[in-house]
Amino acid sequence: MKQGMMVAVVVVVVSVLAVGAWAMTRKSSIEEPEYRVVRKLGDVELRAYNRMVLAKTDLPDSSFERMSSMGFRTVAGYIFGGNEREEKISMTAPVVMNLGKESSMYFVMPRAYSLESLPKPLSGRVQVVEEGPKTLAVLAFSGYASDAKIREKCALLKQVLQENGVVTSGDFMYMGYNAPWDLVNRRNEVAVLVVEE
């Protein structure tokens, strides 16, 4: 009996480690926007991002729990072939949700594309736009995201920035790097635009 239980525990541990290793390998192949860290304030990074092209959709409110699935499906429809060329566009990370009164969700398009080379969306709810270089203050956290957790991390980020005299502009945003079925090594971030002096 004890030996059978021991074997079951070993199988579970090996399975969890295998899933974790697979998830890390899979994530490393997903393109992310390029940035450079210009300053660190404890756990907060000030990151300078290059110009990027986005596929985005507007959302009726800023609740992550209510809106993330709808926003994701809308933009994913575009990259999974819902465009004039029926072209499949590679998924990137993170998926970004702006959390203001005028909330939105967007995917950063792969660097191989320019604004002009991307196909037009079939859905009127998807816009393809270019965003100039920017600096974001970013705080990472693990686990599954929720409205409460995002609010808590935004408040912490705001506090650190105020204590260090960093001027910001606009609303906070949530950045998620994982599929819902990723159980380990989940990566989330909250961020806000930094006003450069």
Secondary structure, 3 states (H helix, E strand, C coil): CHHHHHHHHHHHHHHHHHHHHHHHHHHHCCECCCEEEEEEECCEEEEEECCEEEEEEECCCCCHHHHHHHHHHHHHHHHCCCECCCCCCCCECCEEEECCCCCEEEEECCCCCCCCCCCCECCCCCEEEEECCEEEEEEEECCCCCHHHHHHHHHHHHHHHHHCCCCEEEEEEEEECCCCCCCCCCCEEEEEEECCC
